[in-house]
Protein backbone atom coordinates (compact mmCIF):
# COMPACT_ATOMS: atom_id res chain seq x y z
CA UNK A 1 0.00 0.00 0.00
CA UNK A 2 1.12 3.55 -0.77
CA UNK A 3 0.03 6.76 0.93
CA UNK A 4 -0.04 10.24 -0.54
CA UNK A 5 -0.72 13.43 1.36
CA UNK A 6 -1.47 17.02 0.49
CA UNK A 7 -1.57 20.03 2.81
CA UNK A 8 -4.07 22.89 2.71
CA UNK A 9 -4.55 26.06 4.74
CA UNK A 10 -7.56 28.09 5.79
CA UNK A 11 -8.30 30.85 8.29
CA UNK A 12 -11.43 30.71 10.41
CA UNK A 13 -12.93 31.99 13.64
CA UNK A 14 -14.79 30.06 16.30
CA UNK A 15 -15.69 29.91 19.95
CA UNK A 16 -16.31 26.83 22.04
CA UNK A 17 -19.54 27.37 23.99
CA UNK A 18 -18.92 24.31 26.15
CA UNK A 19 -15.40 25.38 27.17
CA UNK A 20 -14.64 26.92 30.52
CA UNK A 21 -11.27 28.24 29.34
CA UNK A 22 -10.00 30.87 26.93
CA UNK A 23 -11.60 29.18 23.91
CA UNK A 24 -15.06 30.16 25.14
CA UNK A 25 -14.48 33.61 23.57
CA UNK A 26 -14.44 34.12 19.81
CA UNK A 27 -10.95 33.83 18.35
CA UNK A 28 -9.32 32.73 15.11
CA UNK A 29 -6.82 30.21 13.86
CA UNK A 30 -4.70 29.71 10.77
CA UNK A 31 -5.57 26.05 10.29
CA UNK A 32 -3.51 23.49 8.40
CA UNK A 33 -5.28 20.46 6.95
CA UNK A 34 -3.45 17.35 5.75
CA UNK A 35 -5.44 14.93 3.59
CA UNK A 36 -3.94 11.46 3.21
CA UNK A 37 -5.08 8.85 0.69
CA UNK A 38 -3.97 5.22 0.74
CA UNK A 39 -4.09 2.49 -1.86
CA UNK A 40 -2.24 0.95 -4.74
CA UNK A 41 -1.19 3.11 -7.67
CA UNK A 42 -3.30 2.63 -10.77
CA UNK A 43 -1.25 0.53 -13.24
CA UNK A 44 -2.09 2.87 -16.13
CA UNK A 45 -1.28 6.18 -14.41
CA UNK A 46 1.11 5.12 -11.66
CA UNK A 47 -0.89 7.27 -9.22
CA UNK A 48 -3.38 6.77 -6.42
CA UNK A 49 -4.86 10.11 -7.48
CA UNK A 50 -3.56 13.07 -9.41
CA UNK A 51 -2.52 15.77 -6.92
CA UNK A 52 -4.21 18.43 -9.04
CA UNK A 53 -7.54 16.56 -8.89
CA UNK A 54 -7.17 16.12 -5.12
CA UNK A 55 -6.45 19.82 -4.73
CA UNK A 56 -9.51 20.81 -6.74
CA UNK A 57 -11.78 18.46 -4.78
CA UNK A 58 -10.59 19.54 -1.32
CA UNK A 59 -10.67 23.22 -2.21
CA UNK A 60 -14.21 22.90 -3.62
CA UNK A 61 -15.71 20.75 -0.85
CA UNK A 62 -13.85 22.07 2.19
CA UNK A 63 -11.55 25.08 1.85
CA UNK A 64 -14.05 27.25 -0.02
CA UNK A 65 -16.58 26.64 2.77
CA UNK A 66 -14.28 27.06 5.77
CA UNK A 67 -11.86 29.79 4.74
CA UNK A 68 -12.64 33.14 6.41
CA UNK A 69 -15.76 31.73 8.03
CA UNK A 70 -17.20 31.46 11.50
CA UNK A 71 -17.07 27.74 12.23
CA UNK A 72 -19.96 28.12 14.68
CA UNK A 73 -22.20 28.67 11.65
CA UNK A 74 -21.46 25.03 10.69
CA UNK A 75 -21.04 23.32 14.05
CA UNK A 76 -22.48 24.25 17.42
CA UNK A 77 -19.27 23.32 19.25
CA UNK A 78 -16.50 23.43 16.61
CA UNK A 79 -13.62 21.69 18.36
CA UNK A 80 -10.72 20.49 16.22
CA UNK A 81 -12.01 16.94 16.68
CA UNK A 82 -15.50 17.79 15.40
CA UNK A 83 -14.17 19.94 12.54
CA UNK A 84 -12.03 17.01 11.36
CA UNK A 85 -15.09 14.71 11.40
CA UNK A 86 -17.08 17.32 9.44
CA UNK A 87 -14.30 17.52 6.84
CA UNK A 88 -14.18 13.72 6.59
CA UNK A 89 -17.91 13.64 5.88
CA UNK A 90 -17.48 16.25 3.11
CA UNK A 91 -14.73 14.22 1.39
CA UNK A 92 -15.36 10.52 2.05
CA UNK A 93 -18.07 9.90 -0.57
CA UNK A 94 -15.87 11.27 -3.36
CA UNK A 95 -12.56 9.89 -2.06
CA UNK A 96 -12.86 6.16 -1.38
CA UNK A 97 -9.07 6.13 -0.86
CA UNK A 98 -9.35 8.60 2.05
CA UNK A 99 -7.18 7.23 4.85
CA UNK A 100 -6.53 10.00 7.36
CA UNK A 101 -6.95 13.69 8.10
CA UNK A 102 -4.65 15.84 10.19
CA UNK A 103 -5.95 19.21 11.37
CA UNK A 104 -3.68 21.73 13.08
CA UNK A 105 -5.19 24.68 14.96
CA UNK A 106 -1.72 25.98 15.74
CA UNK A 107 1.70 24.64 14.79
CA UNK A 108 2.00 22.37 17.83
CA UNK A 109 -1.63 21.29 18.39
CA UNK A 110 -3.42 18.95 16.00
CA UNK A 111 -5.88 16.08 15.72
CA UNK A 112 -5.70 12.97 13.58
CA UNK A 113 -8.92 11.48 12.26
CA UNK A 114 -9.47 8.20 10.42
CA UNK A 115 -13.19 8.03 9.79
CA UNK A 116 -16.50 8.00 11.48
CA UNK A 117 -17.83 5.08 13.43
CA UNK A 118 -21.20 6.57 14.40
CA UNK A 119 -23.42 9.64 14.14
CA UNK A 120 -23.11 12.89 12.19
CA UNK A 121 -20.46 15.53 12.87
CA UNK A 122 -22.98 18.31 13.39
CA UNK A 123 -24.37 18.65 16.86
KOLBA-290104 format. One record per atom (N, C-alpha, C): atom name; residue in three letters; x, y, z. Coordinates in Angstrom, 1 decimal, decimal comma, padded with zeros to 4 digits, m for minus. Each point is the difference from the previous one (the first is absolute). Example, Ala and Ser with C-alpha at 12.3 -4.5 7.8 and 13.67 -1.06 7.14 Angstrom:
% residues 2
+-------+---------+--------+--------+--------+
! atomo ! residuo !     px !     py !     pz !
+-------+---------+--------+--------+--------+
!     N !     ALA !  013,2 ! m005,7 !  007,8 !
!    CA !     ALA ! m000,9 !  001,2 !  000,0 !
!     C !     ALA !  000,9 !  001,2 !  000,0 !
!     N !     SER ! m000,4 !  001,1 ! m000,7 !
!    CA !     SER !  000,9 !  001,1 !  000,0 !
!     C !     SER ! m000,8 !  001,1 !  000,8 !
+-------+---------+--------+--------+--------+
This chain:
% residues 123
+-------+---------+--------+--------+--------+
! atomo ! residuo !     px !     py !     pz !
+-------+---------+--------+--------+--------+
!     N !     UNK !  000,8 ! m001,2 !  000,0 !
!    CA !     UNK ! m000,8 !  001,2 !  000,0 !
!     C !     UNK !  000,9 !  001,2 !  000,0 !
!     N !     UNK ! m000,5 !  001,1 ! m000,7 !
!    CA !     UNK !  000,7 !  001,2 ! m000,1 !
!     C !     UNK ! m000,9 !  001,1 !  000,6 !
!     N !     UNK !  000,6 !  001,0 !  000,6 !
!    CA !     UNK ! m000,8 !  001,2 !  000,5 !
!     C !     UNK !  000,5 !  001,2 ! m000,6 !
!     N !     UNK ! m000,9 !  000,9 ! m000,4 !
!    CA !     UNK !  000,4 !  001,3 ! m000,4 !
!     C !     UNK ! m000,8 !  001,0 !  000,8 !
!     N !     UNK !  000,7 !  001,2 !  000,2 !
!    CA !     UNK ! m000,6 !  001,0 !  000,9 !
!     C !     UNK !  000,1 !  001,4 ! m000,7 !
!     N !     UNK ! m000,9 !  000,9 !  000,3 !
!    CA !     UNK !  000,0 !  001,3 ! m000,5 !
!     C !     UNK ! m000,4 !  000,9 !  001,1 !
!     N !     UNK !  000,6 !  001,2 !  000,2 !
!    CA !     UNK ! m000,3 !  000,9 !  001,0 !
!     C !     UNK ! m000,7 !  001,2 ! m000,6 !
!     N !     UNK ! m000,9 !  000,5 !  000,9 !
!    CA !     UNK ! m000,9 !  001,2 ! m000,4 !
!     C !     UNK !  000,0 !  000,9 !  001,2 !
!     N !     UNK ! m000,4 !  001,3 ! m000,2 !
!    CA !     UNK ! m000,1 !  001,0 !  001,0 !
!     C !     UNK ! m001,3 !  000,7 ! m000,1 !
!     N !     UNK ! m000,5 !  000,4 !  001,2 !
!    CA !     UNK ! m001,2 !  000,9 !  000,0 !
!     C !     UNK !  000,0 !  000,7 !  001,3 !
!     N !     UNK ! m000,6 !  001,2 !  000,0 !
!    CA !     UNK ! m000,1 !  000,8 !  001,2 !
!     C !     UNK ! m001,5 !  000,1 !  000,4 !
!     N !     UNK ! m000,2 ! m000,2 !  001,3 !
!    CA !     UNK ! m001,4 !  000,0 !  000,4 !
!     C !     UNK ! m000,1 !  000,4 !  001,5 !
!     N !     UNK ! m001,2 !  000,5 !  000,4 !
!    CA !     UNK ! m000,2 !  000,4 !  001,3 !
!     C !     UNK ! m001,0 ! m001,0 !  000,7 !
!     N !     UNK !  000,1 ! m000,1 !  001,3 !
!    CA !     UNK ! m001,0 ! m000,8 !  000,7 !
!     C !     UNK !  000,1 !  000,3 !  001,5 !
!     N !     UNK ! m001,0 ! m000,5 !  000,7 !
!    CA !     UNK !  000,0 !  000,0 !  001,4 !
!     C !     UNK ! m000,6 ! m001,3 !  000,5 !
!     N !     UNK !  000,4 ! m000,5 !  001,1 !
!    CA !     UNK ! m000,4 ! m001,3 !  000,5 !
!     C !     UNK ! m001,0 !  000,3 !  001,2 !
!     N !     UNK ! m001,3 ! m000,1 ! m000,2 !
!    CA !     UNK ! m000,9 !  000,4 !  001,0 !
!     C !     UNK !  000,0 ! m001,0 !  001,2 !
!     N !     UNK !  000,5 ! m001,1 ! m000,2 !
!    CA !     UNK !  000,1 ! m001,0 !  001,1 !
!     C !     UNK !  001,3 !  000,1 !  000,8 !
!     N !     UNK !  000,9 !  000,8 ! m000,4 !
!    CA !     UNK !  001,3 !  000,2 !  000,7 !
!     C !     UNK ! m000,1 !  000,9 !  001,2 !
!     N !     UNK !  000,8 ! m000,3 !  001,0 !
!    CA !     UNK !  000,1 !  000,9 !  001,1 !
!     C !     UNK !  001,2 !  000,8 !  000,0 !
!     N !     UNK !  000,9 ! m000,2 ! m001,0 !
!    CA !     UNK !  001,2 !  000,7 ! m000,2 !
!     C !     UNK !  000,0 !  001,2 ! m001,0 !
!     N !     UNK !  001,2 !  000,3 ! m000,5 !
!    CA !     UNK !  000,1 !  001,2 ! m000,9 !
!     C !     UNK ! m000,8 ! m000,2 ! m001,3 !
!     N !     UNK ! m000,2 ! m001,3 ! m000,4 !
!    CA !     UNK ! m000,6 ! m000,2 ! m001,3 !
!     C !     UNK ! m001,5 !  000,3 !  000,0 !
!     N !     UNK ! m000,5 !  000,3 !  001,2 !
!    CA !     UNK ! m001,5 !  000,4 !  000,0 !
!     C !     UNK ! m000,2 !  001,3 ! m000,7 !
!     N !     UNK !  001,0 !  000,8 ! m000,1 !
!    CA !     UNK ! m000,2 !  001,3 ! m000,7 !
!     C !     UNK !  000,4 ! m000,2 ! m001,5 !
!     N !     UNK ! m000,6 !  000,8 ! m000,9 !
!    CA !     UNK !  000,3 ! m000,1 ! m001,4 !
!     C !     UNK !  001,4 !  000,4 ! m000,3 !
!     N !     UNK !  000,6 ! m000,8 ! m000,8 !
!    CA !     UNK !  001,4 !  000,1 ! m000,3 !
!     C !     UNK !  000,3 ! m000,7 ! m001,4 !
!     N !     UNK !  001,1 !  000,2 ! m000,6 !
!    CA !     UNK !  000,3 ! m000,6 ! m001,3 !
!     C !     UNK !  001,2 ! m000,8 !  000,0 !
!     N !     UNK !  000,1 ! m000,8 ! m001,0 !
!    CA !     UNK !  001,2 ! m000,9 ! m000,2 !
!     C !     UNK !  000,4 !  000,0 ! m001,5 !
!     N !     UNK !  001,2 ! m000,2 ! m000,3 !
!    CA !     UNK !  000,5 ! m000,3 ! m001,3 !
!     C !     UNK !  000,2 ! m001,5 ! m000,1 !
!     N !     UNK ! m001,0 ! m000,7 ! m000,4 !
!    CA !     UNK ! m000,1 ! m001,5 !  000,0 !
!     C !     UNK !  000,9 ! m000,5 ! m001,1 !
!     N !     UNK !  000,5 ! m001,2 !  000,2 !
!    CA !     UNK !  000,7 ! m000,8 ! m001,0 !
!     C !     UNK ! m000,7 ! m001,3 !  000,0 !
!     N !     UNK ! m000,4 ! m000,5 ! m001,2 !
!    CA !     UNK ! m000,7 ! m001,2 ! m000,3 !
!     C !     UNK !  000,9 ! m000,9 ! m000,8 !
!     N !     UNK !  000,2 ! m001,3 !  000,4 !
!    CA !     UNK !  000,8 ! m001,0 ! m000,8 !
!     C !     UNK ! m001,0 ! m001,1 ! m000,3 !
!     N !     UNK ! m000,2 ! m000,2 ! m001,3 !
!    CA !     UNK ! m000,8 ! m001,1 ! m000,5 !
!     C !     UNK !  000,9 ! m001,1 ! m000,5 !
!     N !     UNK ! m000,2 ! m001,2 !  000,5 !
!    CA !     UNK !  000,8 ! m001,1 ! m000,4 !
!     C !     UNK ! m000,9 ! m001,1 ! m000,6 !
!     N !     UNK !  000,4 ! m000,5 ! m001,2 !
!    CA !     UNK ! m000,7 ! m001,0 ! m000,7 !
!     C !     UNK !  000,9 ! m001,3 !  000,1 !
!     N !     UNK ! m000,5 ! m001,1 ! m000,1 !
!    CA !     UNK !  000,7 ! m001,3 !  000,0 !
!     C !     UNK ! m000,5 ! m001,0 ! m001,0 !
!     N !     UNK !  000,8 ! m000,7 ! m000,6 !
!    CA !     UNK ! m000,4 ! m001,0 ! m001,0 !
!     C !     UNK !  001,2 ! m000,5 ! m000,8 !
!     N !     UNK ! m000,4 ! m000,6 ! m001,1 !
!    CA !     UNK !  001,1 ! m000,4 ! m000,9 !
!     C !     UNK ! m000,1 !  000,8 ! m001,3 !
!     N !     UNK !  001,1 !  000,5 ! m000,5 !
!    CA !     UNK !  000,0 !  000,8 ! m001,2 !
!     C !     UNK ! m000,7 ! m000,7 ! m001,1 !
!     N !     UNK ! m000,8 !  000,7 ! m000,8 !
!    CA !     UNK ! m000,6 ! m000,5 ! m001,2 !
!     C !     UNK !  001,1 ! m000,4 ! m001,0 !
!     N !     UNK ! m000,1 ! m001,2 ! m000,5 !
!    CA !     UNK !  001,0 ! m000,5 ! m000,9 !
!     C !     UNK !  000,2 !  000,9 ! m001,3 !
!     N !     UNK ! m001,1 !  000,6 ! m000,4 !
!    CA !     UNK !  000,1 !  000,9 ! m001,2 !
!     C !     UNK !  000,7 !  001,3 !  000,2 !
!     N !     UNK ! m000,4 !  000,6 !  001,2 !
!    CA !     UNK !  000,5 !  001,4 !  000,3 !
!     C !     UNK !  001,2 !  000,0 !  000,9 !
!     N !     UNK !  000,2 ! m001,1 !  000,8 !
!    CA !     UNK !  001,0 !  000,0 !  001,0 !
!     C !     UNK ! m000,3 !  000,9 !  001,3 !
!     N !     UNK ! m001,3 !  000,4 !  000,1 !
!    CA !     UNK ! m000,4 !  000,9 !  001,1 !
!     C !     UNK ! m001,2 ! m000,6 !  000,7 !
!     N !     UNK ! m000,1 !  000,3 !  001,3 !
!    CA !     UNK ! m001,2 ! m000,2 !  000,8 !
!     C !     UNK ! m001,0 !  001,0 ! m000,5 !
!     N !     UNK !  000,4 !  001,2 ! m000,1 !
!    CA !     UNK ! m000,9 !  001,1 ! m000,5 !
!     C !     UNK !  001,0 !  001,1 ! m000,4 !
!     N !     UNK ! m000,4 !  000,7 ! m001,1 !
!    CA !     UNK !  000,7 !  001,2 ! m000,4 !
!     C !     UNK ! m000,1 !  001,1 !  001,1 !
!     N !     UNK !  001,2 !  000,5 !  000,4 !
!    CA !     UNK !  000,0 !  001,1 !  001,0 !
!     C !     UNK ! m000,9 !  001,2 ! m000,4 !
!     N !     UNK !  000,0 !  000,3 ! m001,3 !
!    CA !     UNK ! m000,8 !  001,1 ! m000,4 !
!     C !     UNK ! m001,5 ! m000,2 !  000,2 !
!     N !     UNK ! m000,4 ! m001,3 ! m000,3 !
!    CA !     UNK ! m001,4 ! m000,3 !  000,2 !
!     C !     UNK ! m000,4 !  000,0 !  001,5 !
!     N !     UNK !  000,9 ! m000,5 !  000,8 !
!    CA !     UNK ! m000,2 !  000,0 !  001,5 !
!     C !     UNK ! m000,1 !  001,5 !  000,5 !
!     N !     UNK !  000,9 !  000,8 ! m000,5 !
!    CA !     UNK !  000,0 !  001,4 !  000,4 !
!     C !     UNK ! m001,4 !  000,7 ! m000,4 !
!     N !     UNK ! m000,4 ! m000,3 ! m001,2 !
!    CA !     UNK ! m001,3 !  000,6 ! m000,4 !
!     C !     UNK ! m001,2 ! m000,5 !  000,8 !
!     N !     UNK !  000,0 ! m001,3 !  000,3 !
!    CA !     UNK ! m001,1 ! m000,5 !  000,8 !
!     C !     UNK !  000,0 !  000,5 !  001,4 !
!     N !     UNK !  001,1 !  000,1 !  000,7 !
!    CA !     UNK !  000,1 !  000,4 !  001,4 !
!     C !     UNK ! m000,3 !  001,5 !  000,0 !
!     N !     UNK !  000,5 !  000,8 ! m000,9 !
!    CA !     UNK ! m000,3 !  001,4 !  000,0 !
!     C !     UNK ! m001,5 !  000,3 ! m000,2 !
!     N !     UNK ! m000,6 ! m000,8 ! m000,9 !
!    CA !     UNK ! m001,4 !  000,2 ! m000,3 !
!     C !     UNK ! m000,9 ! m000,4 !  001,1 !
!     N !     UNK !  000,3 ! m001,2 !  000,6 !
!    CA !     UNK ! m000,9 ! m000,6 !  001,1 !
!     C !     UNK !  000,2 !  000,6 !  001,4 !
!     N !     UNK !  001,3 !  000,4 !  000,2 !
!    CA !     UNK !  000,3 !  000,4 !  001,4 !
!     C !     UNK !  000,6 !  001,4 !  000,1 !
!     N !     UNK !  001,1 !  000,3 ! m000,7 !
!    CA !     UNK !  000,6 !  001,3 !  000,3 !
!     C !     UNK ! m000,9 !  001,1 ! m000,4 !
!     N !     UNK ! m000,7 ! m000,1 ! m001,1 !
!    CA !     UNK ! m000,9 !  001,2 ! m000,4 !
!     C !     UNK ! m001,1 !  000,2 !  001,0 !
!     N !     UNK ! m000,3 ! m001,0 !  000,8 !
!    CA !     UNK ! m001,1 !  000,1 !  001,0 !
!     C !     UNK !  000,6 !  000,6 !  001,3 !
!     N !     UNK !  001,2 ! m000,5 !  000,4 !
!    CA !     UNK !  000,5 !  000,4 !  001,3 !
!     C !     UNK !  000,8 !  001,2 !  000,0 !
!     N !     UNK !  000,7 !  000,4 ! m001,1 !
!    CA !     UNK !  000,9 !  001,1 !  000,0 !
!     C !     UNK ! m000,7 !  001,3 !  000,3 !
!     N !     UNK !  000,5 !  000,7 !  001,0 !
!    CA !     UNK ! m000,5 !  001,3 !  000,4 !
!     C !     UNK ! m001,5 ! m000,1 !  000,4 !
!     N !     UNK ! m000,3 ! m001,1 !  000,8 !
!    CA !     UNK ! m001,4 ! m000,2 !  000,4 !
!     C !     UNK !  000,0 !  000,0 !  001,6 !
!     N !     UNK ! m001,2 !  000,0 !  000,5 !
!    CA !     UNK ! m000,2 ! m000,2 !  001,4 !
!     C !     UNK ! m000,4 ! m001,5 !  000,1 !
!     N !     UNK !  000,8 ! m000,8 !  000,6 !
!    CA !     UNK ! m000,3 ! m001,5 !  000,0 !
!     C !     UNK ! m001,2 ! m000,3 !  000,8 !
!     N !     UNK ! m000,4 !  000,9 !  000,9 !
!    CA !     UNK ! m001,3 ! m000,2 !  000,8 !
!     C !     UNK ! m001,2 !  000,1 ! m000,9 !
!     N !     UNK !  000,1 !  000,5 ! m001,2 !
!    CA !     UNK ! m001,1 !  000,0 ! m000,9 !
!     C !     UNK ! m000,2 ! m001,4 ! m000,6 !
!     N !     UNK !  001,0 ! m000,9 !  000,1 !
!    CA !     UNK ! m000,1 ! m001,4 ! m000,5 !
!     C !     UNK ! m000,2 ! m001,0 !  001,1 !
!     N !     UNK !  000,7 !  000,3 !  001,1 !
!    CA !     UNK !  000,0 ! m001,0 !  001,1 !
!     C !     UNK ! m000,3 !  000,8 !  001,3 !
!     N !     UNK ! m000,8 ! m000,5 !  000,9 !
!    CA !     UNK ! m000,4 !  000,7 !  001,2 !
!     C !     UNK !  001,2 !  000,1 !  000,9 !
!     N !     UNK !  000,9 ! m001,0 !  000,1 !
!    CA !     UNK !  001,1 ! m000,1 !  000,8 !
!     C !     UNK !  001,2 ! m000,4 ! m000,8 !
!     N !     UNK !  000,6 !  000,9 ! m000,8 !
!    CA !     UNK !  001,0 ! m000,4 ! m001,0 !
!     C !     UNK !  001,4 ! m000,2 !  000,6 !
!     N !     UNK !  000,2 ! m001,1 !  000,7 !
!    CA !     UNK !  001,3 ! m000,4 !  000,5 !
!     C !     UNK !  000,8 ! m000,6 ! m001,2 !
!     N !     UNK !  001,3 ! m000,1 !  000,1 !
!    CA !     UNK !  000,8 ! m000,5 ! m001,1 !
!     C !     UNK ! m000,5 ! m001,4 ! m000,3 !
!     N !     UNK ! m000,4 ! m000,8 !  001,0 !
!    CA !     UNK ! m000,4 ! m001,4 ! m000,2 !
!     C !     UNK ! m001,3 !  000,0 ! m000,9 !
!     N !     UNK ! m000,9 !  000,9 !  000,3 !
!    CA !     UNK ! m001,3 !  000,0 ! m000,7 !
!     C !     UNK !  000,2 !  000,6 ! m001,4 !
!     N !     UNK !  000,9 !  001,0 ! m000,1 !
!    CA !     UNK !  000,2 !  000,5 ! m001,4 !
!     C !     UNK !  000,6 ! m001,0 ! m000,9 !
!     N !     UNK !  001,0 ! m000,8 !  000,6 !
!    CA !     UNK !  000,6 ! m001,1 ! m000,8 !
!     C !     UNK ! m001,1 ! m001,0 ! m000,5 !
!     N !     UNK ! m000,9 ! m000,4 !  000,9 !
!    CA !     UNK ! m001,1 ! m000,9 ! m000,4 !
!     C !     UNK ! m000,9 !  000,6 ! m001,1 !
!     N !     UNK ! m000,3 !  001,3 !  000,1 !
!    CA !     UNK ! m000,8 !  000,7 ! m001,0 !
!     C !     UNK !  000,7 !  000,0 ! m001,3 !
!     N !     UNK !  001,3 !  000,3 !  000,0 !
!    CA !     UNK !  000,8 ! m000,1 ! m001,3 !
!     C !     UNK !  000,0 ! m001,4 ! m000,6 !
!     N !     UNK !  000,2 ! m001,0 !  000,9 !
!    CA !     UNK ! m000,1 ! m001,4 ! m000,5 !
!     C !     UNK ! m001,3 ! m000,3 ! m000,7 !
!     N !     UNK ! m001,1 !  000,5 !  000,6 !
!    CA !     UNK ! m001,3 ! m000,3 ! m000,6 !
!     C !     UNK ! m000,1 !  000,7 ! m001,4 !
!     N !     UNK !  000,6 !  001,2 ! m000,1 !
!    CA !     UNK ! m000,1 !  000,8 ! m001,3 !
!     C !     UNK !  000,8 ! m000,7 ! m001,1 !
!     N !     UNK !  001,1 ! m000,8 !  000,4 !
!    CA !     UNK !  000,9 ! m000,6 ! m001,0 !
!     C !     UNK ! m000,2 ! m001,5 ! m000,3 !
!     N !     UNK ! m000,5 ! m000,7 !  001,0 !
!    CA !     UNK !  000,0 ! m001,5 !  000,0 !
!     C !     UNK ! m000,7 ! m000,6 ! m001,2 !
!     N !     UNK ! m001,2 !  000,6 ! m000,4 !
!    CA !     UNK ! m000,8 ! m000,6 ! m001,1 !
!     C !     UNK !  000,7 !  000,1 ! m001,3 !
!     N !     UNK !  000,8 !  001,1 ! m000,2 !
!    CA !     UNK !  000,7 !  000,2 ! m001,3 !
!     C !     UNK !  001,5 ! m000,5 !  000,1 !
!     N !     UNK !  000,5 ! m000,4 !  001,1 !
!    CA !     UNK !  001,3 ! m000,5 !  000,1 !
!     C !     UNK !  000,0 ! m001,4 !  000,8 !
!     N !     UNK ! m000,3 ! m001,0 ! m000,7 !
!    CA !     UNK !  000,0 ! m001,3 !  000,6 !
!     C !     UNK !  001,4 ! m000,4 !  000,6 !
!     N !     UNK !  001,1 !  000,6 ! m000,5 !
!    CA !     UNK !  001,3 ! m000,3 !  000,4 !
!     C !     UNK !  000,4 !  000,8 !  001,3 !
!     N !     UNK ! m000,9 !  000,9 !  000,5 !
!    CA !     UNK !  000,2 !  000,8 !  001,1 !
!     C !     UNK !  000,5 ! m000,9 !  001,2 !
!     N !     UNK !  001,1 !  000,3 !  000,6 !
!    CA !     UNK !  000,6 ! m000,8 !  001,0 !
!     C !     UNK !  000,1 !  000,8 !  001,4 !
!     N !     UNK !  000,4 !  001,3 ! m000,1 !
!    CA !     UNK !  000,2 !  000,7 !  001,3 !
!     C !     UNK ! m000,1 !  001,5 ! m000,3 !
!     N !     UNK ! m000,4 !  000,7 !  001,0 !
!    CA !     UNK !  000,1 !  001,5 !  000,0 !
!     C !     UNK !  000,8 !  000,4 !  001,2 !
!     N !     UNK !  000,8 !  001,1 ! m000,2 !
!    CA !     UNK !  000,7 !  000,6 !  001,1 !
!     C !     UNK ! m000,5 !  001,5 !  000,0 !
!     N !     UNK ! m000,4 !  000,5 !  001,1 !
!    CA !     UNK ! m000,5 !  001,4 !  000,1 !
!     C !     UNK !  000,8 !  000,7 !  001,1 !
!     N !     UNK !  000,8 !  001,0 ! m000,4 !
!    CA !     UNK !  000,7 !  000,8 !  001,0 !
!     C !     UNK ! m000,7 !  001,3 !  000,2 !
!     N !     UNK ! m000,3 !  000,4 !  001,3 !
!    CA !     UNK ! m000,5 !  001,3 !  000,4 !
!     C !     UNK !  001,2 !  001,0 !  000,1 !
!     N !     UNK !  001,0 ! m000,5 !  000,6 !
!    CA !     UNK !  001,3 !  000,8 !  000,0 !
!     C !     UNK !  001,1 ! m001,0 ! m000,3 !
!     N !     UNK !  001,2 !  000,5 ! m000,1 !
!    CA !     UNK !  001,1 ! m000,9 ! m000,5 !
!     C !     UNK !  000,3 ! m001,2 !  000,9 !
!     N !     UNK ! m000,3 !  000,1 !  001,3 !
!    CA !     UNK !  000,3 ! m001,1 !  000,8 !
!     C !     UNK ! m001,2 ! m000,7 !  000,6 !
!     N !     UNK ! m001,2 !  000,2 ! m000,5 !
!    CA !     UNK ! m001,2 ! m000,6 !  000,5 !
!     C !     UNK ! m000,8 ! m000,5 ! m001,2 !
!     N !     UNK ! m000,3 ! m001,3 ! m000,1 !
!    CA !     UNK ! m000,7 ! m000,6 ! m001,1 !
!     C !     UNK ! m000,8 ! m001,2 !  000,4 !
!     N !     UNK ! m000,9 ! m000,4 ! m000,8 !
!    CA !     UNK ! m000,8 ! m001,2 !  000,1 !
!     C !     UNK !  000,3 ! m000,9 ! m001,2 !
!     N !     UNK ! m000,2 ! m001,3 !  000,2 !
!    CA !     UNK !  000,1 ! m000,9 ! m001,1 !
!     C !     UNK ! m001,3 ! m000,8 !  000,0 !
!     N !     UNK ! m000,6 ! m000,1 ! m001,2 !
!    CA !     UNK ! m001,3 ! m000,6 ! m000,1 !
!     C !     UNK !  000,0 ! m001,0 ! m001,2 !
!     N !     UNK ! m000,5 ! m001,2 !  000,3 !
!    CA !     UNK ! m000,1 ! m001,1 ! m001,0 !
!     C !     UNK ! m001,4 ! m000,5 ! m000,2 !
!     N !     UNK ! m001,0 !  000,8 !  000,0 !
!    CA !     UNK ! m001,3 ! m000,5 ! m000,4 !
!     C !     UNK ! m001,0 ! m000,1 !  001,1 !
!     N !     UNK ! m001,2 !  000,1 ! m000,4 !
!    CA !     UNK ! m001,1 !  000,0 !  001,0 !
!     C !     UNK ! m000,4 ! m001,4 !  000,3 !
!     N !     UNK ! m000,4 ! m000,2 !  001,3 !
!    CA !     UNK ! m000,5 ! m001,3 !  000,3 !
!     C !     UNK ! m001,5 !  000,1 !  000,4 !
!     N !     UNK ! m000,5 !  001,2 !  000,3 !
!    CA !     UNK ! m001,4 !  000,2 !  000,3 !
!     C !     UNK ! m000,4 !  001,4 !  000,0 !
!     N !     UNK ! m001,2 !  000,3 ! m000,4 !
!    CA !     UNK ! m000,6 !  001,3 !  000,1 !
!     C !     UNK !  000,6 !  001,1 ! m000,8 !
!     N !     UNK ! m000,8 !  001,1 ! m000,3 !
!    CA !     UNK !  000,5 !  001,1 ! m000,8 !
!     C !     UNK !  000,9 !  000,9 !  000,8 !
!     N !     UNK !  000,8 !  000,8 ! m000,8 !
!    CA !     UNK !  000,9 !  000,9 !  000,7 !
!     C !     UNK ! m000,7 !  001,2 !  000,6 !
!     N !     UNK ! m001,1 !  000,5 ! m000,6 !
!    CA !     UNK ! m000,7 !  001,1 !  000,5 !
!     C !     UNK ! m000,7 ! m000,4 !  001,3 !
!     N !     UNK ! m000,1 !  001,0 !  000,9 !
!    CA !     UNK ! m000,6 ! m000,3 !  001,3 !
!     C !     UNK ! m001,5 !  000,0 ! m000,1 !
+-------+---------+--------+--------+--------+
